[in-house]
Amino acid sequence: MKLIKLDAIDSTNEFLKGLSGNPATENFTVVTAQSQTKGKGQMGSVWTTEPSKNLIMSVLVKDFLLDITQVFNINIVFSLSVIQALETINIPELSIKWPNDIMSYNKKIGGILIENSIKSDGTINSIVGLGLNVNQTDFDDLPKASSLAVICKSTFDKEAILFSIIENLERNIQSWNQNTDSMWVDYTNTLFKKGIPMPFSDEKNNNFMGIIQGVNAIGKLEILLENETISEYGIKEIQMLY
């Protein structure tokens, strides 16, 4: 992989998006920054971070997604790569809060933002951004957030975590065709609060109870409702109340 280290940047995703327009940009090129002024979350939400404390990174993935109907596959391989990296440093009670939040216990420790672009020849490039709370300890304004340092009462090597994530990502992508079903199962089994009755709110602010069953082929969340039917929800169509 090629690693580009920046001090401060508006968005590592936007920086890498500019580089990805050059066909010579290598697959798995990674951009990191000590601070980010315009970090983005899902659906345009803002993600902020304390300078120098956390892992801010984006990686270019080429030649993996072959069809627009397969776009959720990149969510699978990358989120599992993060979980695998964190397991090696013994971060406890890890899970994936659909679609792309990394959790430890009931606290969010990281978020993933994936932006796909279809080129003129039909191939798809993916820019995968990760903000992982590593050594930050102040979350006074974010009661649902935490970090590796807070949870484990220790400091961590951000770059070592980065290299571990990319190593897992390359391996998972290389083995995807042989292990597609097992990775989908691993992702499903790692879902936050899967199988547990939980309150939810829909886009009309209607509250209801449901049980997460899994994710369908195009990435919608499957929830078993009280009337024994299963409904599917896209991003921002539903919010878990926890």
Secondary structure, DSSP 4 states (H G I P E B T S, - for coil): --EEEEEEES-HHHHHHHHHTSTTSPTT-EEEEEEESS-B-GGG-B----TTTSEEEEEEEESS--SGGGTHHHHHHHHHHHHHHHHHTT-SSEEEETTTEEEETTEEEEEEEEEEEE-TTS-EEEEEEEEE--S----TT-TTB--HHHHHTS---HHHHHHHHHHHHHHHHHTHHHHHHHHHHHHHHTBTTTTSEEEEEETT--EEEEEEEEE-TTSPEEEEETTS-EEEE-TTSEEE--
